[in-house]
Amino acid sequence: MSQPLTIAIIGGGFSGSMVAIHLLKLATGPLTIKFIEPRPRINVGVAYSTPWECHLLNVPAGQMSAFTDQPDHFWCWLKDIRSTIEKDAFVPRQLYSRYIRFLLAQAQKQANATVKLEWISDEAISVKPDAKQLEVCLSNGEVIPADRVVLALGNFPPSHPHGINASLKESQRYFTSWDVLPILGSLNPKSSILLLGSGLTMMDIVAALNHQGHQGQIYGVSRRGLLPQPHQPTAAYADFLENIEPPTTIRGLMRLVRQEIAQADSLGYDWRSVFNALRPHTQTLWQSLPLAEKRRFLRHLRPYWEIHRHRAIPSLVQMLENLMETGQLTLYAGRVQKYQPEGKNINVFVRPRGRKELLQLPVEVVINCTGAECDYRSLKAPIMINLLANGLVRPDPLHLGLDVANHGALINANGKPSEQLYTLGPPQKGCLWETTAVREIRQQAQQLAKILITS
């Protein structure tokens, strides 16, 4: 690389930070990295910037290294801060944000003298082609020319459920899980609260409420009422897919996995060991499935996959069980039919699964914990509205993210992979499925950085 190169990274979360870190490490010639993020400092995304210390990483410290080839890196860094920390400890997410900021600062100090990183505290609202470059347009009217652009967008807030109208959104009685975190501490400690969803996000909100001594009734409603399974210590299991041609139907894959779990159980292994052995193959398995089979998985098996694959901290599961035993927390499997504001309350009408009659829950606050919005056609973010409208990107066929080619090259409306516009992490969910966790993103970031400076 001899000609000066400008790479714009849109998004200052974990994905964008890791691409920037690897660019700073790899580049040997003139390079300017434009890091564009509306928030005033790198905070490694919403999950890791939580103000609550009770929000812990959902993965043990020994498995959270930012570098594939240094699996103990995060744990070793941690031990300089907390010398007694163990590999299997679940530590506050705030520490992980601090870790990534440290890595970025270190990479900047050690970078080649001709490699510069510029932090731009503004929102990118569109990307437009211009001759041989791309132009990134900011909300303040500034235009940044770049040779390559990385959409490191991370996750988007959950969409508002049916029945939440504009007046309810503005009433300060309805919040998304993203909006509520900074003001959770100011809620009436005796208020009754409804949480929509029963996954890890819901558990985060309950953990924060419990941490601050909330006394009011908490309800949770999700379609199936399923809670994430707890982490448990597991032994490494053999790679049972290494020498076989896996099925290309969901029914066949389910049969194979169930048979392997039964075999593992007979040998004294836990089902978690089988899931862990499956993980390195998940992307390949997903890509080999016909579109109809992927849709069948999403329709019938997705909730069950999620609670087994994305597991919870044992102490957090125990806390929920304790709250349910005391009656402070009640979970329902069902669907919300209607929200009816009445004075300071919202009467929420729920149809429990398998029942015809409606259940009325009078609450003061509703918090949407249903998880990230993946259908980019419904997003309100200007950057996505404009990219889709201009045809520079298109949704993937399942509408779980964006359509991508190899190494995150975005595919335009005409089906052509870009040589200038890339993404990584959550936007690739429809194409890769397993692409939202640190383990996958760190590898994608390293591979993408190499492509950006050599292509």
Phi, psi and omega in degrees: 000107181247325178285141177303138184231140175240125178240124177260130176248118180261108181121121185255027177274203183297315182301308181296320180298319181290324175297316180298317180300314181289325175297316179297326180284323189270327188292134179242355180234186185301121180212133172243124179256117177263108184261109189251120183203126183293334179286151191289346179209165178293124179231009173059033172088172186298314185300318185271354180257014179304140178280356186261121179290340178286351176276109185257158171300138180278002181232140179302150184304325182291352180245014187246023177300145176280352185235128182299321185273002176227074190298338181261010190301312181295316181298317178296319176298318179300320185295338175288338181262315181229093192297339184267004185294140179256159182299327185269011181282147173257114189251161180302140180296332178304327179293327180290322175300317178298321179299313181292321177298322176298315181297320180292317178297320179295317180296323178296317181295325186267357184290157174305146184300337181268004181253122184234145174242128178244123178272123181245110184272080180200170181261128172282126184250344176197162174230131182229142175287143178213103183053243184267355183243179170246150176247125176261119182263129181261164183293338179275003178096349180290146178241128182247114175286141180212145177283325177222150178229134177247122174271095179259067194276342181064214180263153176254156180300158178294150175284155180284133182290161177302133178102347176272102183270178186297320182294324179290322178299326184267003187274354185063025174242349176237133180220154164273164179299334179288317185288329193277337186305314182292338186247007180304321183294342181264358178290148175303121184296347179254005183289148174271138189229137173251128177252125178268117184110155181225026181265202184297327179295316176301319181295325176299315182294317178298320179300317180292318178298316180295322181298323182268008175078034180299136184250345185284168179289137178239127176247147173232136179228127171216164186303319183247352178067028183269137175255148176302144176287149180281150169295148172217152175301134182228149174270148178297138183246151182298150177285093186283352179259359189299317188243026179232159173267106186291154178297156178246025172233152179295320179299316180294320179293320179297318179298316181298313182294318179296319177297320181291323177295319178297318177297316180298319180299321179294338180262004177092013179264158176268157179300333180297327178297322179292316178298320179295323178290333180285330190305315181298342182261355190300315181298316180296317178298316180298315182292336180278347181282138171298156183303320181298324179288324176297318178295323179296319177298312182297324183285322189249327192245345186308312182299325181286324174298313185301316185286340177268323181282315182260088189271166186249159177294131183306319181295328178288319176298318179297321179299315178297318179298321178296317179294325178289324179295323179281347179091358180288329179245128177232128179252138178237138168267118183169193181231140173284128180263329185198146172244124185233099178297138178210104184062233179274354184257166168237119175276116182254124182257120185244136171259102180298148181303128178083004180237151180268323184285152181269147176254129181260125179243109176278117181228162178261335183222139173242128179239124182276109181245033189278000177095172187295145173283126182254342180276099187292346177292337183259001182289148178261358181294124182306322182301319182282322177302314183287320179297318178291318181295324180278353177077013179285337176224166173216154178293154172287163185300337181265355182058043175254000183169219181248153178280129184226155172259202182301140174057032172081011176295122184285141181261131183276181185297338179268003178086014182259127176291139180280151172255005183232338188242122187227165173214174176202165177076218188307323179300345180266011187302316181295330183269330185242339184065296181273092187204016186249356184257164182306317184304317181280320184293322181297324179288318178298320181297318180295314180296318182293320179301319178298317180294319184298326184260357180243343183278000000 
